[in-house]
Amino acid sequence: MWRTITKHLLNNKMYQNGMQILQAGQICHPKPVVPFQVHRQHTPAAFNINVPIPAIQKVETFDKQRCITVHWDDGNYSQYPYVWLRDNCQCPQCFLPSAKARKFPIEDLDVNISAEKVTLTNSKISVVWPDQHVSEFDSNWLKTRSFAQSARKEKQEQLFLTDQQNWGSNLQIPTVNFEEVLDNDEVAYQWLRTLRQIGIVRLKNAPIKKGQVAKLGKRIGYLRLTFYGLTWQVEDKVDANNVAYTSAKLSLHTDYPALQDPPGLQLLHCLKPAEVGGETEIVDGFHVANQLRQVNPEAFRLLTSVLVNFTDTGVDCYDFALQSKHKIIDLDHNGKVVQINFNNATRDSVFDVPVELVHPFLSALKQYVELMYKPENIVTFKMEAGDVLTFNNWRILHGRRDYISAAGSARHLEGAYANWDEAMSQLRCLEQALHGNK
C-alpha cells in the first residue's frame, strides 16, 4: 500500500516537509515513507477519487451449494453464499446508509435461503428472494468483500495495517516536525501509519512548555484518562508513587500492564533533559519475541501461555488499587506476536501458578529480557528539549538510564496515553480524505 517514489528520493534520509525513514539493514528492510504533499483539509472534493470499477464477466448460481459465483474480467472468480447476500442486503429497508449500519435483524434471517432469480445489469447484481424482496450489489462492493484467501488478506491489511516491520539496533528513528503533524493532514497520516508499521516516531521542535501532548491527543481524537490523569509529569519526586518518578535507572518495560487493557500509544514530551545521564533506551518487543521463539521455543511457549499478575496501588489524581492478569507475549489466532505486557516494577509477587512452574517461567522471562539488551537489539539516544517521542506501547519496550538530579536542572518530561482504536480511526479517516481508499 506504500506508493512508489523515485530512486533518488530513496537515497535521502529526510524528505522536504517529510519524515525520516529507517535505514535498510540486515534486520529491518522497511518500505519507503511517502514524501509528504501539500496540505489538504477534509473537504468533500477530497473524496472525489477516480477508482477503477471491477467488471463482472458473468454470474452463475449454484443452488446445491447455496451460493453465486461471480466471474471477473481479470480471470478470477469469487463465491458469495446466499445467506451472506441476504444478511447484507443494501436496500434502505435493510441498511442505514447514513450510519453504514445493518438494520435487518438476524432473527429474521433464513439461514437456508435460496435465490429465486439472479440477474446482472450494468455491473450490478440483482437478487430476487422467495418473498420477492430484492437485493442489489455493485461490483466494487462485492470485489472488496471477496472470500478468496488472498483478497481477505489484502482487505485485513488495509483495515488494520498488519504488515509491521521489525527492527534492531540499526534503527534510525523516523522523525518529523511537531507542528507539521498538527497542521498538515498528509504528515499526520504518515505519522500514524509509521507508528503502526515501525512502532515509534520522534517529533521535533515542539514548544518547550506543558500542553503539547494534549494537542497531539486532539489530533488523534482524545487522550486516555488513567489514574495518573490525562497528562502526567515524569520527574524526580519525593515519596514517588511510581518508579518512573525517580532518577534511578528504569529497566525496559511497557507501561500500565496493571490495567486489563493497557494503553496502546504513549506520548512523551521532553521539557528538560538531564544534564548528566537519563538516556532513553528502546527495543522492538515483537522482533525480540520472534528471536526467542527461534532460540528457545519452550521459553516462548511459557511466555505466551502463563498468566502473570500485575498490580499498581497508590494515590495520584485518584486513589487506585489495580490488579490484572496478562501473558507476557500475546499472540493472535495465526500465532503472530501482537502485544507485549511487561513491567517488572508492577509484576506482582502474587503468582497464580503451580510451584513447579515458577523456576521455568522466571528463567524464560529472564532470557527474553537478556535478548532485549543484546547490542544488536537495543537503541540508545538522548531526548532533547522539544522532542516528543510517540510510540506503540503494546510493542516498544522503553527504559531510561539513571541520571543526576539537581535543584534547578532536573529532568522533566510530560506524558500522556492514547488508544489504538482512536488512532486507527483517525488514520482511516485521513486516508479516505487524502487518497480515497475504501
N, C-alpha and C positions, 0 to 999 in steps of 0.2 A: 504493500500500500504506500510505501515511501516512493515519491516521484523521482525519476532520474534527473540528475543535473550534470552540467558539462564537466569534463575531466579536469579542467584547470581549477574549478571550484573545489573538487575533491581533495586537491593537494593543499588547500588552505586550512589552517586550524580555526580561523574565525571568519565568519561572513559579515558583510556590512549589515548593520541592524540585525545581526543574527546570533546564533548560538554556536558555541564551540562544540565540536563533535569529539567523540572518542578517537584515540589513535589506534588504528588497526594493529593488532599484535597476535601473538601465538595463542593467547587465551580468548581474547574477545575480538570479533570481527563485526562491528556494528555497521548497519546500513547508514548512508549519509542522511544528515538532517537537512530538510528542505530549506533553502535560503529564504529568509523572510521577505514578504512582499509588502506593497503599500497597504497601509491600514484601511480596513473596510468594516464599517459598522454593520450591525444586524439590520438589514433592510430587506423588504420583500424582493427587491431586484436581485439580491444576492442569492436567492433561491432559484432564479431562472437559469438553470444549467441544462444544456442540451445533453441528455443521456441517451445513448443508443438503445432502442427498444428491441428486445429479442423477438425474433419472428417465429411463429409456430408453423411448422410444415403440415402436420396433421395431428388428429386426436383419435385415439382408439379407446373403446370401453371394454372392460373385462368383468362381466357380472359375477363370474365364479370367484374371482379374486377381490371383487367389490372395489374396483379402482378404475381410474382412467390413466392412459399413458399419453403424454404429450411429447411429440417428436419435434425437436428444434431444428432450425435451418443450419446449425453448425454440425449436425450429425448426431448429437447427443439426444438423450430422452430422459424424461422424469415421470415417475409414477406418483399419483395422488389418490389416497383412499377416499371412497365416497363419504365415509363418516367424517373424515377430516374436512372435506369440502363443505359439508352441511354445517359442521361445527363452526366454520369460519366464513359463513356467508357474509358478504359485504353490503347487503342491501340495508336501507335505513331502518327497516323493521328489526334487523338482527345485529346491527352495528351502529355505533355512535361516532361518526367521523370527527366531530369537533373534539372528542376526548380520545379518539383512537382506541375505543374500548368495545368489547363484545357486550351486546345486550341479550343475545339468545341464551336462555338458561340451559345448562347441561341436563337438567332433569327432563327437558322436553326433547332431548336428542335421542333418536332411534339409532342405536349403535349398529344395527343390522340393515340400515337403509341402503337402497339401491337407486340408481338414477333411472328415471323414465325416458329422458331424452337428453342428449348432449350434442351441442352444435358449436361450430367455430365460425365467428364473423369478425372481420377487422381486428385480428389479434386479440379477440376476447372469446372466452369460452363461456357458454351459457348452459346451465344445468337445470332441467325441469325435474322436480322431485315428485313422488307419488301423490302428495297432497296438492300438487300444482304450484307450489312455491317455486320461485325462480331465483337462482343464484348466478351472478356473473363475476368472472375473474379475468383481469387483464394479464397479458403475457409477462410483463415485468414483475408484477406481484407474485405470480407463480414461480418465475425463474429464481427469484431471490429466496424462495422457500422450498427449493428442491430438496428431496430426501436423499439424494445421492451423497455418498460419504464425502467426496471432495467439495461439493457445494456446501454441505453442512459445516465442514471445517473452515471454509473461507468465510462463511457468514459469522461463525462464532469468533473468528479472529477480528473481523470488522467490528463486532459488537463489544468485545471485551479486551482487544489488543493483547492476546495471549502469547504472542511471539516475542518474548522478552530476551534480552541479550545479556549474557553473563560476562563478568569481568574480574580481573585480578589487579595486581599492583601496577599494571600498565595503564590504568585508567587515567585519562585526562578529564577531569570533571566538566561536564557540559556547563557552559557559563553564558549568561545573558544579562542585559541591563535591567535592573529592577523596574524602572519607570516604563520601559518598553512592555513588560508583562502587563502592567496596569493599563496602558493606553493603546496597545496595538493588538487587535484580535488575532492576527496571524502569529505573532510572537507568543501570546498566551496559549494558543492552540499547540504550538510546538513545545512550549514549556510543559504542558500537561502530558502531551504524547511522549516526550522524552522521559518524564518522571515515570510513566507507565513501563516504558521499554528498557530504560537503563537503571532507573530507580533513584537517581539523585541529580539535582540541578542546583548550581550556585548562582544566585542573583547578586549582581554587583551594584554598588553606588546607591544603596538605599539611604534616605536621610537618617542621620545618627540621632534619632530620638524615638521614644516609645510610640507604638501605634502602627508600625509598618506591617507587622504580621496580621493585624486586623484588616488592613487594606487588602492583603492577599486573600484573606478569608472571604471578603466580599467578592473578589474576582472569581473565586471558586463557587461561591454561593453563600456559605456561612461557616463559621468555626464550630468546633465541637466543644461543648461545655463539659468540664470534668470537675472533680473536687478541688483542683488547684486553680479553677477559674477559667474564663475564656482565654486569657493570656496569663503568663506566669514569668517570674524573674529568676533567672539562673545566676546566682551569685553566692559568695561565701557568707553564710548567715549563722548567727549564734543560735544554738539549740536547733539545728537544721532538722526539718521533718522529712527530708529526702537526701539521699547520699549525693545527689547532684548539686545540692546547695552547700557544698564544702569545697575546699581547694585540693582535696585528695584526688588521686587517680581514679578514674571511672573505667571499669572493665567494659569490654564490648557487650552491648545489650540492645534489646528492643524495648521501647517504652510501654509501660502500663499493661503487662500481661496479667496483672491482678484484676483487670476487667474481663468479663466474659467475652466482650467484643472490643479488643484493643484498637486504638485509633489507627487508621490506615496511612495517614500522612502527618509528617511533623515539619514545622516551620521554625527555624532558629535564626534570630537576627542578632548579629554581633554589634553591641553598642560600644563596648570597650574590650579589646583583647588583653590578655595577661601580658605584662612586660617580660616575664620570665616563665616559660613553660605553658601549659594549657593547650598544647597542640591537639587537634581533632584527629581521631582515628576512625576509619570506616572500612567495612567489609561487606561484600556481596554474599549474604547468608545462603541464597539459593545455590550459588556457584560452589561454596564450600560444602553444603549439604550433599551435592552431587558427587563431590570428591569423596566424602565419607561413604557414600553408597558404593563407590568403587573399591576403596581400600579396606573397608570393614563392613560388609553387608549386615552382620549381626548387630553392630552398634547402630547402624542406620535403622534397622528394624525396631530396636528398642526405643529410639528417639521419636519414631513415627507411630508408636503404639501405646507407650506408657503415658498415662495422665499424671501430670505434675501439679501439685498445689502451689498457688501463688497468693500472697497476702499483702495488703497495704493498709496500715492503720495510723490515724493521727488526726490533726486539725489543720485546716488551711482556710479556704473560703467557707468550707463546711466541715463538720465532723465526718470522718469516714472510717469504715471498717470493712474492707473489701476482701472477698475470697473468690477464687476461680480455680478451674482445672483446665489445663491445656496440654497437648502434646508439644514437645519442643519443636518438632518439624511437622507441619500439616501437609498432607498430600490431597490432590483432587482424585476423582474417580478413575483417572488414567495413570495414577502414580506419579504425577508431576508435582514438584515442590511448589506450594502456593503461599505458605505463611510460616514465619519463624516466630516463636514465642519464648523468649529467654531474657530474663533479668535476674542475675544471681543475687542481687540485693534483696529482691522481693520473693525469691524462691523459698517457699515455706519449709520449716523444719518438720511440719506435719507431712507425711508422705504415705499415701494410701496404696501401698504395695506389699506383697508378701516379703518377709525379711530376706529371703534368699535372692530377691531381685535387686536389692539395694546396691550391692557392690557392682554387679554387671551394668546397672544403669548409670551409676556415677562414673564408672570407667568409660562408658560410651560418651557421656556428656563431656568429660574432660578431653577425650580425643577430638571431639568436634571443635571445642574451643581452641585446642592446640593447633588444629588445622587453620583456624581463623588467623592466628598470629604468625603463621609462616610468612616470610618476607614476600613471597610471590602472590599472597592473597590480600595483604593489608595496604591501605593508602593512608599516609600521614601528611597533614598540612596544618597550617595555622590560619585561622579565620582573621580577617582584617575588619576594622570598623566599617560598617556599611554593607558587609556581606550578609546575605540571607541564605542559609542552607535549607533547601527543601528536599525532602526525601521520603521514600516509601518505608514506613515504619514496620510493615509486615515482611520486609525483605532486607533492608540495610541495618546491620548492627553497627552502632556507633559508640565511641568511647572518648576519653579525654585523658591526656597525661596530667600529672599533678602540676600545680603552679604555685608561685609565691603570691600570697595575698597580703597587700599592704594598704593602709589607710590612704585614700585618695587615688589609688591606682588599681583597684580591684577589678577583676574580670567581670563582665556583665553581659549576659545575653537575655533577650526576651523571646519566649517561645509560645507556641500555640499548636493545636491539633486540628485536623480536618478529616473527614471521612472520604473513602474512595467512591462511595455512591454519588456524592455531590460532585466530586472532581470528574468522574467519568461522565456524569450528566452534562456538565459544562463542556467537556471535551467534545461530546457528540453534538451538542448544540452549535459549538463553534465550527465543527467540521461541516455540518449541514449548511450553515450560513456562508461559509467561505468556499466550500468545494462542492456542495450539492450532493454529497454521498447519502445514499438511502440505506 
